[in-house]
Amino acid sequence: MLLKLALAFAVLPLYAQDTRHVTEPRIPPSCTVLTARLSAPNGALAAADERNPDTARIQSAIDQCPEGQAVELKPAGGRNIFLAGPLTLKAGVTLVVDGGAALFASRNPRDYDLTPGSCGVVNQRGHGCKTFLTADHATGGGIMGDGAIDGRGGVQLLGQNVTWWDLAKTAKILDQSQSVPRLIAVRQSDNFTMYRITLRNSPNFHVGVDQTNGFTAWGVKIQTPKTARNTDGIDPSSSTNVTIAYCEITTGDDDVAIKTGASGPSTHMTIAHNHFYSGHGMSIGSGTSGGVSAIRVSDLTLDGTDYGIRIKSDRSRGGLVEDVAYENVCMRDVPNPLLLTSMYTTFPGEKLPVYRNILLKNVHSVTPGWVTFLGLDEAHKLGATLDNVTVQGLRAGDVRIENAELTGAVRDAPAACHFTSFPSIPSAPAAAVTAPAEDKTLYVAASGTGEFYSIQRAIDVAPAEGAVISIAPGVYREVLKIDKPNIHLRSPYSDPSKTVIVFDNSAGTSGGTFRSATVFVNADNFLAENLTFANDFNRTHPQLPQGSQALAVAVTGDRAVFRNMRFLGNQDTVYAARKRQYFVDSYIEGNVDFIFGDARAVFENCEIRSNRKSGGYITAQGKSDAQQDNGYVFNHCRLTADAGVEHVWLGRPWRPYATVIFLNTEMGDFIEPAGWREWHPGETHYLDTVFYAEYNSTGPGAHPGERDPHTHHLTAAEAAQYETRRYLSGADGWDPTTVR
């Protein structure tokens, strides 16, 4: 006999924008009752039981069940677990999991292979797995009961020393795709119903609804750790007449995300009386190209989600989003309560996102957070009406509004919020899973697969004490300003050309050389690794004597480390301005004074390349006081040049006490024999006071007997004082070679 517990849900019909007359569903009579044969003490099946699935008998029962009836999974004594690989649901047939029972998903990747070996891997393609429960053209079907369906995303896979969630984490770091199964897929299955069921630990999305007219999720509970990546709760896509009501969702990605694409619009949806805990909140997008309209969200509680109300898309997959209303929404501990953005990624394209007729009424966050309304451009502005919208503790710097026409405003005001909760139901057995550890790394991906598409946005939200920011491959056209200490920017790929931060400011366009940088490092203890910092002003502008200075990076913070980097520019590429800096295993390119400033800096195992222009200068060190303890040291570097470039000088003194030392450096034949030149010959006399020195220079550009007479030729003992750890140690004993 099926255990039926009355839930204290309102049974009033929900009208709003689902055009159906939706009331609380009923569980149909059973055609077959299957009893459990397995048990899972402490949430774990015995090894022998993992090889003894119930797939065939459950599938057979579904296939033979008449329409309008249910296949019931029932506990029996101490046995309460059903184990299965992928199952296919049938039109008109409901799968019921009784209270006290659980349906566990197989953890054998081979059960889900679309092609041999395609599931349980990380690669560029992804999509190599079957879904656990598939309802395809299963009109009138459903999944119900007070039991649970458990995807076991945090259990070690058979034959592999990883979990499904481990694969998702690896894919995130590498900006690739994990091939892992989704829990439930409802495709072209009109009037499909999910009722009271508990969903746990999905390897990927819990419920995807596609091209379906009539879908109801009522009283569904989703319980998955917030650290489990890509575990969306319920995602209706290209569907109509959808109701999601009285659901509790705790997960690691969008709690609900309405999407659409080439398959058609998403329209006429009601999301009412729900409570979201961890997750990314109530989302529309990122795919909106098919159009989204007639959406009503009401009586929603967001309690500890990363985002609150979010509409997200971009030029590559945007479309019209209109007639969307959010009413009576309460939030707390939500860092981003309102995020409506047409710039979710920087992908190019002609599918332009347009948001209009968006209503937010009685929407409140009782804790501070970021507010963003970002339209695409002047011709495609975001249009929204704000009626009694508050964020308590809101600061001016937390609000970003661009290309938006707003009626009303977000106010900093207290609000009386009702945080709904639902009655408990009997606990169904749960698999013993290992939740991924909380990862404090901030992930940026131009593709939109990370937490941020903008590196600066990640820097802005990083805690005051700093953070590690992982940047996926791509081109990020933005200016970065690092004003917080302990910011570490790194790509997971060893090829720095894969991940490029670039902008095209110049001295002439930005108000001066020192304002033209693509990356400004103003705070201490900065680390950049496996990245390219570039300024491409001269890609579209001629390099002229005035106004063409265009910095790739400007560094004024102490203890900055750059490892396996590329710095691309022409005039004034790297401004090593002040304090201690360490460049190692890196590539620096330019032509006029392209490493300049007054830092105490070491360049070790670097390639220094002169490009485009003959008669250039590698360094323009700026030490202006004889008492300063600064200077540039190049150790075990290679000086190279583009074809045809010649007459390049090791440096000229920007200030009278310029200090530059080349140790163990291989120099090409384009280096001028004299090596060093006066700042303005005949006008300045800085060479009389500079300290220009070399030790063990090699290659056709070494010219030891032809250097300017002011050059110091060091002994081995003298050269030793410029060894990296010794030269940069300072009073605090800093060793940059150990910074990771």
N, C-alpha and C positions, 0 to 999 in steps of 0.2 A: 504494500500500500504506500503510495507516494506521500511523504511528509509534507503537509501544507500548513505553513504558518502565516497567519494574517499579518501583513505588514501595515504599519500605521501610515499608509500613503493616502493622500486625498484621492478620492475616486472621481472627482469632478472631471468632465471632459476638458481636453486642452484644444483650444481652437487656434488662436494666434495665426501663424502662417503655414502650418501644415494644413492643407485643405481637407484632409480627412477628419472624420469625427473619431478622435482617438480617446479610448478609455483604458483602464487598467486591464491588461490581458488576462486570459485564463489558460490554465494548463490542460491540454486535451487528454482524452483517455488513452491508455496504453494499449498498443497492439502486442507488444512483447516486453517482458521484464527480464533483464539480464542481471544475474547476481555476480558480485565481485569474487574473484578467485585469488587476489593478491592483497598483501598488506605491506605497509611501509613504515616500520617502527622508526620513530624519530625522523620521518620524512624521506627515508632511503629504502629503495627496493633492494632485495638480495640480488647478487650477481646473476644467479640462475634465472630469477624472475625477469630480469632485463631481456632475456632471450625468449620469453614466453608471452608475447603480446596477445591482446584481445582483438587485434585489428580485424581479422577475418570474421569473427562471430558478430562484432558490432556492425560491420559493413553489410553482412548478410541480412541482419535484422532490419537495417534501414532499407535495403533494397526490396525486401518482401513486405514492408509495412504499408497498409492502405493509406491513402490520403485522408487527412483529418485526424490522424492518430499519432501516437508517440512511441518511440523506443526509449524505454526507461532503464537507467543504470542504477542499480540498487545495492546498498551494502548488505552483507550477510555475516552476522556474528562479528568476529574480529577482522574480517576481510572487507576492505572498503576501497580498494584501488583497482581501476581499470587502466591498462597500458595499451597504447596504440600508436601506430604510425599514421600517415595521412589517411583521412576519411573523407568521403564525398556524401554530402547531404542530398536529400531527394525532395522534389516538389511536394508540398502538402504534408510533409512528415516533420515532426518535431523531435529533436534529441533532448531528453530530459535526464539531468544528473540529480539524483535525490540528495537531500540533506544528509550529511555524514559520509558522502561518497565523493571521490575525485577521479577525473579522467586525466591521467598523466600522458604527456607526449613523449614518444620515444626519443632517446638521446643518441641514436645511431644515425649519423649523417647520411649513410647510404640509403636509409629509408626515404629520404627526401630528394634524392638526386633527380634532376631533370635530364641530365646526361651523366654518364659514369664519372664520378669524382667531382661533380660540380657543386655540391653542397658542403658547407663546413670549411670554406676557404675565403681568403681575402685577395681580391684582385681588382683590376680596373673595371671589369664588366659587371660583376655581381649577378643577382637574379638567377641563381643556380639551384633554387630549392622549391619544392612543392610546399603549399600551405598545409598546415595541420588539419584544419576543418574547412572544406570548400563547399560553398553553396553556389552553384552555377546553374542558372535557370531553374532554381529551386523555389518557384513561386509558392507562397503560402507556407513555407517551411519556418522552422524556428529552433532556438536553443533556449532551454528553460531549466528551472529547478533551483533548489537551495544548496546544491552541491557546487563543486568547483571544477574548472578546466585549467590545468597547470602546464604551461609550456616548458618548465624546468630550464629556463635560460641560464641559470647560474649553477648548473650541474655539469661536471666534466663529461665531455663527449666520449662515446665508446671509441677506442682506438686513437684518441687524441688527448693531449695533455692541456686542453683549453676548454672553456665553456663557450656557449653561443655569445655571451656578453663580452668575453675576452676578445673574440673576433671583431665584435663591433668597436671595441676600444682601439684595437690595432688599426682598423680601417679609418677611424677618426684621426689618429696620429698621422697616418700616411696619406690622408685624403683620398682613400680608395673606397671600394665597396665590399661589404661583407655579404657573403652568400649564406643567409640563415633563414629559417622558415618564419613566416607570419603565423599568427595563431588562428585567425578566422578571416576568410575572404567571402564576401557576399557579392556576387556579380549577376546582374540582370535577373534578380530574384525578387519580384515585386511582392509587397505585403509580407515581408520577412520580419519575424519578431524575436527579440531577445528579452527574457523576463527573469529577473531575480537571480540570475546565474552569477557566480563569482569567477572572474578570470584572473589568473596569476602568472607572473614570471614569464611573459612571452619573450621569445628570443628577439622579436622585432615588433611590428605593429600588432596590436591586439585585435582590432576589428576594422577591416576595410570594407566600405560599401561603395559599389561602383555600378553606375547605369541602372539604378533600381528606383522604381516608383512605389513608394510605400515601405518605409523601414521604421520599426519602433524598437528602441532600447529603453526599457522601463525597469527601474530598480536594479540595474546591473552594477556590480562592484568590480573594480579593477584594482588589483593590489600588486604592484611591482616596484622595486626600489628606485628611488630617484636617480641613482647613479647608473642605471641600465640604459644604454644609449639606444635611440631610435625606437623606443617602445611606446609609440603613440597609443592613446586610448581608443577613441572611436573616430574614424575619418570617413565622412561621407563625401563621395566624389562623383561629379556628373550625375547627380541623383536628385529626385524631387519627392516632396511629401515625406519628410523625415521628422520624427519626434524622438528626442533624447531627454528623458525625464526621470527625476528622482534617482539619479545615478551618483555614485561616489567613485572618484577616480584618483588614484595615487600612482604616478608613473614617472618615467624618465624623459619624456618628450611632450609633444602637444597632448593635452588632455582630450580636447576635441579639435580637429582641424578640418574645415570645409574646403574642399579643393575642386578644381575643374580643369578640363583641358579639351583636347580635340573631340572627346566622346560626347560633349554636350554640356549644358549649363548645370549649375547647382542652384536650386530654387525651392521656395516654400518649405522652410525648415523651422522647427520649434525646438529650442534648447531651454528647458525650464526646470526650476526647482532642483538644481544639481549642486554638488559640493566637490570642488577640486582641491586636492591637497598638493603634493609635489607634482611637478610637471611644468610644461611651458604654457599652460593656460588655455584660454578660449581663442582659437586662431581661425583665420581665413587665409588660405594660400599655403605655399607660395605660388602654386599654379592656379591662376585665375583666368586663363585665356578663353575659356568657354563661357565666362560670365557667371556672376554670383548675385542673386537678388532674393528679395522677400524672405529675409532671415530675421527671426525674433529670438533674442536671448533675454531671459527674465529670471528673477529670483536666483541669481547665481552667487555662490560663495567661493572665493579663491583664498586659500589659507596656506601660504607658504610656497606657492608656485613661483617660478622664475619670472614669468610674465603674467599679465592679467588679460586685458583685451588686446589682441594683436591682429592686424591685417598686414600681410607681407607679400610683396611680389616685386617684379623688376621687368626690364625691357625685354627679356628673353622669354617670358611666360606670363605676361600680364594681360589684363582685360578689364572689363567694366564690372565694378563692384558697387551696387546701389541698393537702396531701400533695405538698409540693415539697421536694426534697432537693438540697443542694449538698455535694459531697464531694471532698476532695483538690483544692482550689483554691489557686493561688499567684498573688500579685499583687506588682507593684513599680511605683513611680512612678504610683500611682493616687490622686488627691486625695480621692476619695470611695469607699473600698473597700466600704462597706456602706450602702445607702440603701433602707430599706423604709418607704414613706410612704403614708398614706391621704389626704394633703393635697397632692397633686401640683399641683392648682389650687384656687382658691377658688370654683369654680363651684357653685351650689346644685343640688339635685336629690335624688331619692329612691333612686337606685341606689347603695346604700351599699357601700363596699369593706370586706370582712372577710378578714383573713389569719389562717390557723390551720394548725397542724401543719406548720410550716416547720422544716426541719432544716438546720443548717450544721455540718458535721463536717470537721475538718482543713482549715479555711479560714484562710489566712495572707496578711497583707500585710507585706512586709519593709521597707516605708517608711511614714511617718506619713500619716494621712488622717482625714477626718471619718466618724463612725459615727452613723447615724440609724435609730431604730426608732420610728415615729410611727403609732400607731393612731388611729382616727377619734374615739372618745370612750369614756367609761366603759362604755357598753353594747356597744361594738364594738371590743374590744381586740385588738391584734395578739398572736398567740401563736407563739413560736418557741423551739426548743431549740438551744443553742450548745454544741458539743462540740469543745474544742480549737480555739478561734477566737482568733487573735492579730493585733494591729496593732502592729508595732514602733514605739516612739516615741509611742504614743498618750498624749494629754494629757486631763485631765478636761474641759477646755473644748471638746474635739473630739467629745464624746459627747452626743447628745440622745436621751433615751428618754422617751416620753410615751404613756400609754394602751397600755402593752405589758406582757404577762406573759411574761417570759423565764426559761427554765430554763438556767442557766449564764450566762456573761458573756464579754465581749470583754476579753482580757488584753493588756497591753503585755509582749511577750516575743519573743525571737528565735525564728526557725523555720527549719528546713532545708527549703528549697523547691526543687523541680525545675522548671526552666523549659524546657518541651518545645520542640523544633524539629523540622522535617520536612526530608526531603531535597529538594534543588532539582530542578526539571524544566526542560526546555529553554525558553528565553525565547521567547515569542511576540511578534510585532511590537506595539508600543504607539503609540497616537496621541500626537502632541506636544500637550500641554495646558498651560494656564497655571493653576496652582493659585491659588485665592484667597489673598491675603495674610493672614497671621495677624492676626486682629482681636482686640485686647486689650480691646475694649469688652465689658462684661458685659450680657447681654440678659435683661430681666425681662418676663414676659408672664403676666397672669392667666389667659390661655387655655391655658397650658402649652406654647406654641410656642417660648418662649425657653429659656434655660439655667436660669432660676429663675422660680418663681411668686411668691416673696417678695422684696421689695426689701431688707429687712434681711438676708436670707440672702446676697444679692449683696454687700452692704456688708461682712458678716462675712468673706467669702472674698476680698474685694479685697486686693491686696497692701498692705503697710504704707505704701508711698509713694503710694497712692491709685489711683483708676481712674475711667473714664467708665462710667456705668451708664445704659443706654438702657431706658426704661420704656414698654411698649406701652400703648395705651388700655385702660381698665378701672378698676374700683374696687378699691383695695387697702386693706383694713381692718386696719391694723397701726400700731404705734408704731415710729418710726425713731430710732435713736441713732447719730449720726455722730461717731465718736471718732478717725477717721483723717484726716489732712490730704489735700487734693487730691481729694476725692470730688466728682464732677460727676454730678448727677442730671438727666436730660433726657428729654423725649418727642420723637419725631420729628415730631409734629404741632403746628402753630402754635396750635391751639385748646386752651388749658389745661384747659377743662372736660371734655375727653375722658379725661384721666388724673388720677384723684383718689386722694390718700392721705388717709385719714380715720380718726379714732378718737373715742371719746366719754368720755375721762377728764375729771375735773373736780377742782377743789380739794378738794371734799368727798369724792370717791371715791378719790383717789390720794395723799392725805396732804399736800396743799398746792398752791397755785397753780403753783409752779415745777416741780412734778412732773406737771402735767396735760397737757403738750404732746403733740401728735401727732408732731411732728418736733423733735428736739433736735440742734442744730448746735453741737457742742462743739469741733471741730477747725478749723484754719485753711484758707484757700483753698477754701472750699466754693462750688459753683455749682449753682443749680437753675434750670431753664428749661422753660417750656411745661407746667407742672404746677399742680395745685390741692392746697394743704395746708389741711385742714379739721378742725374739731372740731365734731361734731354732738351734743354733750351735750344741748343745749337742744331738740333734735328730740324727745326723749322725757322731758325734765325741765323744769319751770318755771324761769325765770330769777329767782333769789332774791337778796337782798342779800348773803347769805353762802353760800359753797360752790359758787356757779355759775361762778366764774372757770374758763375752759376754753380753754387756749392751742392755737392751730393750730401755732405754731412758736415755739421759744425759741432764740435765737442768742447764743452767748457766744464763738465763734471769731472770729479776725481775718480781714479781707479776704474777707467773704462777699458773694456776688453773687446776686441774685434777678432773673431776666429773664423778662418775659411770664408772670407767675405770677398765681394767684388765692389769696387767703388768706381763709377763711370762718370766722366765729365770731360771738360776741356780746360778752361781757365779756372783755377781755384777749386779743384775737385774736393779735396779734404782740408778742412780748416781744423787742424789740431791746435786748438786755441790756448788752452790753459791746463795746468795740473797734470796728472799722470795718466798716460794712455799706452795701450799695448795692442799692436796690430800683428797678427801672426797668421802664416799660411794664407795670405790674402793677395788680391790683385787690385792694383790702383792704377788708374788710367787718366791721362790728361796731357796738357802741353805747356801751359804757362803758369808757373808758380803753383803747380797743382797739389803740392803738399806744403801748407803754409800755416803760420801761427806761432805761438810761444809756449807750447806745451813741453813737458818732459815726457818724450814719447820714444818708444822702441818699435821698430818695424822689423820683424824677424821672419825669415823664410818667405819673403814676399816677392812677387813679381811687380816691378814698377815699370809701367809701359808708357812711352811717349807716343802720342798719336797725332795724326793729321798734319801737324804744323812743324816745320823746321825752325831752328833757332829758338827753341823753348827752354824752360827752366823747370827742373824737377822740384826743387825746394825754394821756399822764401821764408826762412825761419825769422822770428820776430823778437828775439831777446833784446830788450832795450836798456837793461841795467846790468852792469858788470857783476853786481852782487846776486843776481838771480841764479838759481841752480837749475836751469832748464836747458833743453836742447833736444835734437833729434838724433837717434842712433839707428842706423840701418845695418843689420847683422845677417849674414848669409842670405842676402837678397840677390835678385837678378834684375839688371836694368836692360829692358828690351825696347824695341820701337817698331812702329808700322813700317812697311816697305817705303823707301824713299825719304824717310825722315832723317835729318842729319843736323849737325851743329847744335846739339843739346848740351846744356850746362848742368852740372850737378846741383848748382844753386846760385842764388844771389841773395845778399843780405837785405831783408826787409827793414831791419833795425840794426843799429851799429854793433851790437854784441851777439849777432846771430851765431848759433852753435849747431853744427851738423857733423856727425862722424859716420863714416862708412867703414864697416868691418867685414872682411871676408866676402866681399861683394863682387859678383861677376858683371862686368860692364861691357856693353856692346860697342861697336866701332863708331857709332853716331855721337858718342860723348866727346866733347871738345877736349883736346889735349890739356889745356890750361885748367879745365875742370870747373873753376869758380870765376864768377864775374861780378864786377861792381854793380850796385843797384842802379845808379845813373852815372855811367862813366863821365868823368870830367866835372861832375857836380857833387856827388857824395864821395866820401872816403872811408866807407865802412870796413873795407878789407883790412884796414890798419888795426881794427879792434876786434874783428870776428875771431871765432875759433872753428876753423874748418880743418878736419883731420881725416886720415885714412889709415887703414891697416890691412895688409894682405889683399889689396884689390887685384882682381884677375880679369882676363879677357882683353880683347883688342882696345877697349876704352880705358884701360888702367893708366897708361902713360906715366909711370912713376917719376921719370926724370923730367917731365915737361909741365908739371903742375905749377899753378900760380905760386910764387915764392912765399905767400902767406900761409900755404898749406902746411899742416903739421903731419909728419910721417911718424906714426906711433910705434913704439916697441911692443912686444907681447905683453910685458908687464903693464904698460900704460893702457893697452887695449882692454886688459882684463877688468879694469874699473868700470867699463861700460857693458859688462855682462848683464843680461836682463834683470835677474833677481837682485843683483847688487845695485844697479842703476835706478831701479824703480821702487826699491824697498821702502824708502822714506822712514819717518819716525815710527810708523805703525808696523813696519816689517812686512809690507804687502808683497806677496809672491804671485804675480799675475799668471804664471804658468800653471798654477793649480786651480784657477777659477773655472768652474763648470756650471 
